[in-house]
Amino acid sequence: MSNEIMFGGIERVPDVRMLYDMAEVVYDKKWLEGRENEELYYMYRDLSQNPHDLEKIQSHNLRYDITIIPPAMLGVEYVKTAGHYHPQVPGSNLSYAEVYQVHEGSATYLLQKVNDGKVEDVVVVEASAMDVVVVPPGYGHITINASDSTLKMANWVCRDFSSVYEPVRNKKRWCLLFT
């Protein structure tokens, strides 16, 4: 698969999520050995159809991304994203939300809410082409491609923060088997 995509008439080059980026959250450690330099999925950030649209999107502190996840197995589990939470919105007791839309393939979204270090709620959403999934405030999330087709999805997110990966990495949560 070529890593570049055409979007807004411009060839876009992805940020590549490598297997070594996922080493702490891959369940099958034996399988992982020696494979750390493999590419897993591709993230195209801050997209727009034209400069005017980009300016409008940025003026609302938003970012539009596309992620492409080829089918694969990570040992005994399906390929998945790294998993992350969003920080709190300044001046609020809520974290940032995120909206996903599946463009091709299918996705399993695993959402988890933690309160005082304990899992309070878990939600699994199966989504197909053109389905929209909202990750509400307070939920960490991971996307799984449990199919034999490439998953292409888009997301809208606030551009004012960085995702928080440490809770997933530190607790090794969501090392789930989907075989």
Secondary structure as UniProt FT lines:
FT   STRAND          5..7
FT   TURN            8..9
FT   STRAND          10..12
FT   STRAND          15..18
FT   HELIX           19..25
FT   HELIX           29..32
FT   TURN            33..34
FT   TURN            36..37
FT   STRAND          39..44
FT   HELIX           51..59
FT   TURN            60..61
FT   STRAND          62..69
FT   STRAND          73..74
FT   TURN            75..76
FT   STRAND          77..80
FT   STRAND          84..85
FT   TURN            90..91
FT   STRAND          98..104
FT   STRAND          106..115
FT   TURN            116..117
FT   STRAND          118..128
FT   TURN            129..130
FT   STRAND          132..135
FT   TURN            137..138
FT   STRAND          139..145
FT   STRAND          151..158
FT   HELIX           166..171
FT   TURN            172..174
//
